[in-house]
Amino acid sequence: MSELIGREKEIVQLDIYLQKFLSGAGRIVFITGPQGVGKTVLVENFLDSVRKTYPNLFVAKAECHSSETDTAFSPFNQVLNLLLSTKDSKGRIVVSNKFKKFMLEYSPDIAKLIPVFGTIVSSMVKVSMGVKKILFEKEDDIREESDENRILEQYTGTLFKVAEQTPIILFFDNFEFADDSSAKLLSYIGRRVEGHRVLILVSYDKISDKEHRISKIEKELQSTKISDSLDISRLSKDDVMKIIDSRYSPNDFSRESKETLAEFSNNNPLVVDLYLSNLRDSGKVVFSEGKWHLIATVSEMREMPRSIHELCEKRFEQLSEKLKEILTLASVVICALKSSSFPRL
């Protein structure tokens, strides 16, 4: 877990939301800010502390990826799979008996989408392997079979039913990449979460001034006073310098060098990490005699790439020709699979 620096006010605010939740006030909290500003590190540190202080709470994280924007309810399926599963005496992941009957009786549609329920659903309806495959087809097929509202009701009902026994904290990271179904479900749950022991933390990047669907959901829920927002601003220069000292400890970096790194990164810790990794790869940051040394001069540092894109290109050029070939082929395959001209797998 990365050390948390310069986020004392944000931790206090998150604790306020936590205490409201513990008193029975279900909430959705939107955590926003520029890419790389430290939203994920902030929430993960906070939840790590929550797990230690309140071990009886169910705390789970789901990551949204750009490659999953067409996968229905992906982040919700991730957390429900964790929530509804347990390990048997042989260490195998199985459905918890506590929720098995409830899911199959009241939430059969979404049970088809949760991996841990796959074999149970197929055996309950006595289908062959060929028919079992149908249970896992894309969301368009599910919508043809079931009314969308019923699907939303089943997800929401399952979450609230489990929360009656165990208070739930969910963290959806990078929600700007969530599929449309998940966005609708978040809005649906948000309008009904009050009074339930459910706290949902949703992070997303503010990549431009243009409003996108997640910010619209945020405003919609805020208008009904059932959600909160925590805007994560950039760190101060001094905080970024402390992060450098923390991650490269001990070091003899000059103050001017650290100020230059903070300036180039626009006080963004992710970009600082990329800059320093680039310097390490080029032999300009080395560890010897028990400490880190920065060999590059300030003038040399000013020649460094000035964006994440440029840094990634530079890192790519440093790879072997074989690795370049593999990554290039992989990118072509991914683009092809995402093309609408290809059949859905």
Secondary structure, DSSP 8 states (H G I E B T S, - for coil): -----S-HHHHHHHHHHHHHHHTT--EEEEEEESTTSSHHHHHHHHHHHHHHH-TTSEEEEEE--GGGTTSTTHHHHHHHHHHHEEE-TTS-EEE-HHHHHHHHHH-HHHHTTSGGGHHHHHHHTT--HHHHHHTT--HHHHHHHS-HHHHHHHHHHHHHHHHTTS-EEEEEESGGG--HHHHHHHHHHHTT-TTSSEEEEEEEE--SSS--HHHHHHHHHHHTT-EEEEE-----HHHHHHHHHHHS-SB---HHHHHHHHHHHTS-HHHHHHHHHHHHHTTSEEEETTEEEE-S-HHHHTTS--SHHHHHHHHHHTS-HHHHHHHHHHHHHHHHHHSTTS---
